[in-house]
């Protein structure tokens, strides 16, 4: 298991379009990809789960990857967030 805390920096947080990019990045990997925000744990491969977490700009989330390609998945997820998730 690997994890890393990142801050959501895109202007609208994880609304529909950025959430789609977030999920599309996660589904490219075989490992389990989740994230935590406050007391909420969400499946990063599910758009509904991501939207349900209500992540806004400036929120810090902890990405957690577990499985055979966890290192690559974590690096890709962090890069997608740091690149602004298409915004």
The 8 nearest C-alpha neighbors of each residue, nearest first, counted from 0:
[[1, 65, 64, 2, 69, 66, 63, 70],
 [2, 0, 64, 63, 65, 69, 70, 3],
 [3, 1, 63, 62, 64, 61, 0, 4],
 [2, 4, 62, 61, 5, 63, 1, 73],
 [3, 5, 61, 60, 62, 59, 2, 6],
 [6, 4, 59, 60, 61, 3, 7, 77],
 [7, 5, 59, 58, 57, 8, 60, 4],
 [6, 8, 57, 56, 58, 9, 59, 12],
 [9, 7, 56, 57, 6, 10, 83, 12],
 [8, 10, 83, 12, 11, 7, 56, 86],
 [11, 9, 56, 12, 8, 86, 55, 83],
 [12, 10, 9, 56, 14, 55, 13, 17],
 [13, 11, 55, 56, 54, 9, 14, 10],
 [12, 14, 18, 17, 54, 55, 11, 15],
 [13, 15, 18, 12, 17, 16, 50, 11],
 [14, 16, 18, 17, 19, 13, 50, 46],
 [17, 15, 19, 18, 14, 20, 13, 85],
 [18, 16, 84, 20, 19, 13, 15, 14],
 [19, 17, 21, 13, 15, 16, 20, 14],
 [20, 18, 16, 22, 17, 21, 23, 15],
 [19, 21, 23, 17, 18, 22, 84, 24],
 [20, 22, 18, 24, 19, 23, 17, 25],
 [23, 21, 44, 25, 19, 24, 20, 43],
 [24, 22, 20, 26, 25, 21, 19, 27],
 [23, 25, 22, 21, 26, 27, 20, 76],
 [24, 26, 22, 27, 44, 23, 28, 43],
 [27, 25, 28, 23, 44, 24, 22, 29],
 [28, 26, 25, 24, 23, 29, 72, 22],
 [29, 27, 26, 30, 25, 72, 68, 24],
 [30, 28, 68, 31, 27, 66, 67, 26],
 [31, 29, 66, 65, 28, 69, 68, 67],
 [30, 32, 65, 64, 66, 33, 29, 69],
 [33, 31, 64, 43, 63, 30, 42, 25],
 [34, 32, 42, 43, 63, 41, 62, 64],
 [33, 35, 62, 61, 41, 63, 40, 60],
 [34, 36, 40, 61, 39, 60, 41, 37],
 [35, 37, 60, 39, 38, 40, 61, 59],
 [36, 38, 39, 35, 60, 40, 59, 61],
 [39, 37, 36, 40, 35, 52, 41, 34],
 [40, 38, 36, 35, 37, 41, 52, 34],
 [41, 39, 35, 34, 36, 38, 33, 42],
 [40, 42, 34, 48, 33, 43, 49, 35],
 [41, 43, 33, 44, 45, 48, 32, 34],
 [44, 42, 33, 32, 45, 22, 41, 49],
 [43, 45, 22, 42, 25, 26, 46, 32],
 [46, 44, 48, 47, 43, 42, 49, 22],
 [45, 47, 49, 48, 50, 18, 22, 19],
 [48, 46, 50, 49, 45, 51, 52, 18],
 [47, 49, 51, 45, 46, 41, 50, 42],
 [50, 48, 46, 52, 51, 47, 43, 41],
 [51, 49, 47, 52, 48, 53, 46, 14],
 [52, 50, 48, 53, 49, 47, 41, 54],
 [51, 53, 49, 50, 54, 48, 39, 41],
 [54, 52, 51, 50, 55, 13, 49, 14],
 [55, 53, 13, 12, 52, 58, 56, 50],
 [56, 54, 12, 58, 57, 13, 53, 11],
 [57, 55, 12, 7, 8, 58, 10, 11],
 [56, 58, 7, 6, 8, 55, 59, 12],
 [59, 57, 56, 6, 7, 55, 54, 60],
 [60, 58, 6, 5, 7, 57, 4, 36],
 [59, 61, 36, 35, 4, 5, 6, 34],
 [60, 62, 4, 35, 34, 3, 5, 63],
 [61, 63, 34, 2, 3, 33, 4, 60],
 [62, 64, 2, 33, 34, 32, 1, 61],
 [65, 63, 32, 69, 1, 31, 0, 73],
 [66, 64, 0, 31, 30, 69, 1, 32],
 [67, 65, 30, 69, 68, 31, 64, 0],
 [66, 68, 69, 30, 29, 65, 70, 28],
 [69, 67, 71, 70, 66, 30, 72, 29],
 [68, 70, 72, 64, 66, 65, 71, 67],
 [69, 71, 73, 72, 68, 74, 1, 64],
 [72, 70, 74, 73, 69, 68, 75, 28],
 [73, 71, 69, 75, 70, 74, 28, 76],
 [72, 74, 76, 70, 75, 71, 69, 77],
 [73, 75, 71, 77, 72, 76, 78, 70],
 [76, 74, 78, 72, 73, 77, 79, 71],
 [75, 77, 79, 73, 78, 74, 72, 80],
 [78, 76, 80, 74, 79, 75, 81, 73],
 [77, 79, 81, 75, 76, 80, 82, 74],
 [80, 78, 82, 76, 84, 77, 81, 75],
 [81, 79, 77, 83, 82, 78, 84, 76],
 [80, 82, 78, 83, 79, 77, 8, 84],
 [83, 81, 79, 80, 84, 78, 85, 86],
 [82, 84, 9, 80, 86, 81, 85, 8],
 [85, 83, 17, 79, 80, 86, 82, 20],
 [84, 86, 83, 17, 82, 20, 16, 79],
 [85, 83, 84, 9, 17, 10, 82, 11]]
